[in-house]
Amino acid sequence: MIARRLALFPIVTIAVSAALFAAAAASPFDPLAAYLGDRYLTASEEAKAAVTATLGLDAPWYTAYWWWVTDLAHGDLGYSRAFQQPVLDVLAERLPWTVLLVATSLLVAIPVALLLGTWAGIRPGSIIDRVITMTTLAVQAMPPFVLALAAIAVFALALGWLPPAGLTDAGAAPSLGQVARHLVLPASVLAISQMPWLLLAARESIAASLSSEFVAGARARGISERRIITGHVLPVSLAPVLTILGARLPELIVGAVLVEEVFSWPGVAAALVASAQHLDLPLLALLTIGTTLAVLLGSLLADIAYLVADPRVRADG
């Protein structure tokens, strides 16, 4: 299974990257206008033609794609027109902050969702279950940017407890204390936006396991309820949650982009938006491929974790 899934990685990568270049060629955005900015209105047609030829903007998409693939094969990630620096430098500056934000949010979201999902799942139909489920459904209906704006309005503007945006205070160096303080709001918002589907999946899985025949048999043999839950129900119930975690990675990535934009977090979100607006294909293609590979790898790891967590699947295989 792992070998088959890994064999799909290069096929999907080639298909996605080629489709991106083809779609960019049909895009209504003019990369020359984005590159020249205000000078586009005053530049002569001869100057525009010269810049177009220099940047290779007049080449067919498949030619531009071949140039990009050839450079990539030689270790050259290209030059970002949007940021006026090598793509590698753009990623080196921004990717660590996105990884920090996403990792922190998952470290918060996963244990809290599993705890509340387990609490609701072992008491189906109770007041606790209804309150948790209704609250989760309400949060699930709110887009991440709405949660972000609400968090800024309450905790930054009204209460003044936390900074509203940025990586540090104005003019301050990015120290551990500064970054940690500015990380609280965006990481919390991203974590809350990702909790609902994890929590509901855990709740449904645990409730279904508790009503299964093997749990009834364990109760008939006099096994304690705590041992049934910790030793039988939780290990089996976590497997579907792991699968959902891998399948919902695209939503996590989209949520991270929105949260970074609202909080002016210096991650790859701004780079993704700027590269799309400027049709900055070297940067846009690399970010798109990176996102695609992250989704594929996350799905693969989730399936592997499913096999490890649920012995029944291994037995069936």
C-alpha positions in Angstrom: 0.0 0.0 0.0 2.8 2.4 0.9 4.7 1.6 -2.3 1.6 2.2 -4.4 0.8 5.5 -2.7 4.4 6.7 -3.0 4.4 5.9 -6.7 1.6 8.3 -7.2 3.5 11.2 -5.7 5.6 12.1 -8.8 2.6 11.6 -11.1 0.4 13.9 -9.1 3.2 16.4 -8.7 3.8 16.6 -12.5 0.0 16.8 -13.2 -0.6 19.6 -10.7 2.4 21.7 -11.7 1.7 21.4 -15.4 -2.0 22.3 -14.9 -0.9 25.3 -12.9 1.3 26.7 -15.7 -1.6 26.0 -18.2 -4.1 27.8 -16.0 -1.7 30.7 -15.5 -1.5 31.2 -19.3 -5.3 31.5 -19.4 -5.5 33.8 -16.4 -6.9 37.3 -16.8 -4.0 38.7 -14.6 -1.3 40.4 -16.6 2.1 39.5 -15.0 3.8 42.4 -16.8 1.4 44.9 -15.2 2.1 43.4 -11.8 5.8 43.5 -12.4 6.0 47.1 -13.6 3.4 48.4 -11.2 2.6 52.1 -11.8 5.3 52.2 -14.5 3.0 50.0 -16.7 0.8 53.1 -17.5 3.7 55.3 -18.6 6.0 52.7 -20.3 6.1 52.7 -24.0 5.1 49.6 -26.0 8.7 49.0 -27.0 9.8 49.0 -23.4 6.9 46.7 -22.5 7.9 44.3 -25.3 11.5 44.3 -24.2 10.7 43.5 -20.6 8.2 40.8 -21.7 11.0 39.2 -23.8 13.6 39.5 -21.0 11.3 37.8 -18.5 10.1 35.2 -20.9 6.4 36.2 -20.4 5.7 35.8 -24.1 6.7 32.1 -24.2 4.0 29.4 -24.4 3.1 27.8 -21.1 4.6 24.5 -21.9 7.9 26.2 -22.8 7.9 28.1 -19.5 7.0 24.9 -17.7 10.0 23.1 -19.3 12.3 25.9 -18.4 11.1 25.7 -14.8 11.4 21.9 -14.6 14.9 22.1 -16.1 16.1 24.8 -13.6 14.5 22.8 -10.8 16.4 19.6 -11.8 19.6 21.6 -11.5 18.8 22.8 -8.0 17.6 26.3 -9.1 14.3 27.2 -7.5 14.0 30.3 -9.5 13.6 34.0 -8.8 10.5 35.6 -7.3 9.3 38.7 -9.2 6.8 39.5 -6.5 9.5 39.7 -3.7 12.5 40.5 -5.8 14.6 37.8 -4.3 15.3 34.1 -4.9 12.5 31.7 -4.1 14.7 29.8 -1.7 15.2 33.0 0.4 11.4 33.6 0.4 10.7 30.1 1.7 13.5 30.2 4.2 12.2 33.4 5.7 8.5 32.5 5.8 8.1 28.7 6.0 9.4 28.3 9.6 6.7 30.7 10.9 3.9 28.8 9.1 5.2 25.5 10.5 5.3 27.0 14.0 1.7 28.2 13.7 0.3 25.0 12.3 2.2 22.7 14.6 1.2 24.8 17.7 -2.5 24.8 16.6 -2.5 21.0 16.1 -0.8 20.4 19.5 -3.7 22.3 21.0 -6.5 21.0 18.8 -5.8 17.3 18.8 -5.7 16.6 22.6 -8.6 19.0 23.4 -10.8 17.5 20.7 -10.0 14.0 21.7 -10.7 14.8 25.4 -14.0 16.5 24.7 -15.0 13.9 22.1 -14.3 11.1 24.5 -16.2 12.9 27.2 -19.3 13.3 25.0 -19.0 9.9 23.4 -19.1 7.9 26.6 -22.2 9.9 27.6 -24.3 9.9 24.5 -27.6 11.9 24.8 -26.5 13.5 28.1 -26.5 17.2 28.8 -22.7 17.2 28.4 -23.0 15.5 25.1 -25.6 17.9 23.8 -23.7 21.0 25.0 -20.5 19.9 23.5 -22.1 18.8 20.2 -24.1 22.0 19.8 -21.2 24.2 20.6 -19.0 22.3 18.1 -21.6 22.6 15.3 -21.8 26.3 15.9 -18.0 26.7 15.7 -17.9 24.5 12.6 -20.3 26.9 10.8 -18.0 29.9 11.4 -15.2 30.5 8.8 -11.7 30.9 10.3 -11.5 34.6 9.4 -14.7 35.3 11.4 -13.2 33.6 14.4 -10.0 35.5 13.9 -11.8 38.9 13.7 -13.9 38.1 16.8 -10.8 37.1 18.7 -9.1 40.3 17.8 -12.1 42.4 18.8 -12.4 40.7 22.2 -8.9 39.8 23.4 -6.9 42.5 21.6 -9.1 45.5 21.3 -11.7 45.2 24.1 -9.6 43.5 26.8 -6.1 44.4 25.6 -4.7 41.1 26.8 -2.9 40.1 23.6 -1.5 41.9 20.5 -3.8 42.0 17.5 -1.3 41.2 14.7 2.3 40.7 13.6 5.2 38.6 14.9 6.5 41.1 17.4 5.6 44.5 18.7 6.6 47.4 16.4 10.4 47.7 16.4 11.0 44.8 18.7 13.3 41.9 17.9 11.8 38.5 17.4 12.6 37.1 20.9 11.0 34.0 22.4 8.7 36.0 24.6 7.6 38.3 21.8 6.9 35.5 19.3 5.1 33.4 22.0 2.8 36.3 23.0 1.9 37.1 19.4 1.4 33.4 18.6 -1.4 32.9 21.1 -4.3 34.4 19.2 -3.6 33.0 15.7 -2.7 29.6 17.0 -5.8 29.5 19.2 -8.0 30.6 16.4 -6.6 28.0 14.0 -6.9 25.3 16.6 -10.5 26.1 17.4 -11.4 26.2 13.7 -9.9 22.7 13.3 -11.4 21.1 16.4 -15.0 20.5 15.3 -14.4 17.7 12.8 -11.9 16.0 15.0 -14.1 16.2 18.1 -17.2 15.0 16.3 -15.3 12.1 14.7 -14.0 11.1 18.1 -17.4 11.4 19.6 -19.1 9.3 16.9 -16.4 6.6 16.9 -16.4 6.2 20.7 -20.2 6.1 20.9 -20.3 3.5 18.2 -17.6 1.4 19.8 -19.4 1.5 23.2 -22.5 0.0 21.6 -20.6 -2.7 19.8 -20.8 -6.5 20.6 -17.2 -6.8 21.8 -17.9 -4.1 24.5 -21.0 -5.9 25.5 -19.0 -9.1 25.8 -16.4 -7.4 27.9 -19.0 -6.0 30.2 -20.6 -9.5 30.5 -17.2 -10.8 31.6 -17.1 -8.3 34.4 -14.4 -6.0 33.0 -14.5 -2.6 34.6 -15.9 0.3 32.6 -12.6 2.3 32.8 -10.6 -0.7 31.5 -13.1 -1.2 28.7 -12.8 2.5 27.6 -9.0 2.8 28.0 -8.0 -0.6 26.9 -10.5 -1.4 24.2 -12.6 1.5 23.0 -10.0 4.3 22.8 -7.4 2.5 20.7 -10.0 1.3 18.2 -11.8 4.6 18.1 -8.7 6.7 17.5 -8.0 5.0 14.1 -10.9 6.7 12.2 -9.9 10.1 13.8 -6.3 9.7 12.4 -7.7 9.0 9.0 -9.9 12.1 9.1 -6.9 14.2 10.3 -5.0 13.3 7.2 -8.0 13.8 4.9 -8.8 17.2 6.3 -5.2 18.6 5.7 -6.4 20.8 2.8 -8.9 22.5 5.2 -6.1 23.0 7.7 -3.9 24.6 5.0 -6.7 26.9 3.9 -7.4 27.9 7.5 -3.8 28.7 8.1 -3.7 30.9 5.0 -6.8 32.9 6.2 -5.5 33.1 9.8 -2.1 34.3 8.7 -3.6 37.0 6.5 -5.9 38.3 9.2 -3.2 38.4 11.9 -0.4 39.6 9.5 1.6 36.5 10.5 4.7 36.4 8.4 4.2 32.9 7.0 3.7 31.6 3.5 0.2 32.9 3.2 1.2 36.4 2.1 3.7 34.8 -0.3 1.0 32.6 -1.8 -1.4 35.5 -2.3 1.3 37.8 -3.8 2.6 35.0 -6.1 -0.9 34.4 -7.4 -1.6 38.1 -8.0 1.7 38.6 -9.8 1.6 35.2 -11.6 5.0 34.7 -10.0 5.1 31.1 -11.3 8.4 29.9 -9.8 7.2 30.8 -6.3 3.5 29.9 -6.9 4.4 26.5 -8.4 6.7 25.6 -5.6 4.1 26.6 -2.9 1.4 24.7 -4.8 3.5 21.5 -5.1 4.6 21.8 -1.5 0.9 22.0 -0.4 0.0 19.0 -2.6 2.8 16.9 -1.3 1.9 17.8 2.3 -1.7 16.6 1.7 -0.5 13.4 0.0 2.0 12.7 2.8 -0.4 13.5 5.5 -3.0 11.2 4.0 -0.4 8.4 3.7 0.8 8.9 7.3 -2.8 8.8 8.5 -3.5 5.5 6.8 -0.3 4.0 8.2 -1.4 5.2 11.7 -4.8 3.7 11.1 -3.2 0.3 10.3 -1.0 0.6 13.5 -3.9 1.7 15.7 -6.5 -0.8 14.7 -5.4 -4.4 14.8 -8.6 -5.5 13.0 -7.5 -3.8 9.8 -4.2 -5.6 9.9 -6.0 -8.8 10.4 -8.2 -8.2 7.5 -5.3 -7.4 5.3 
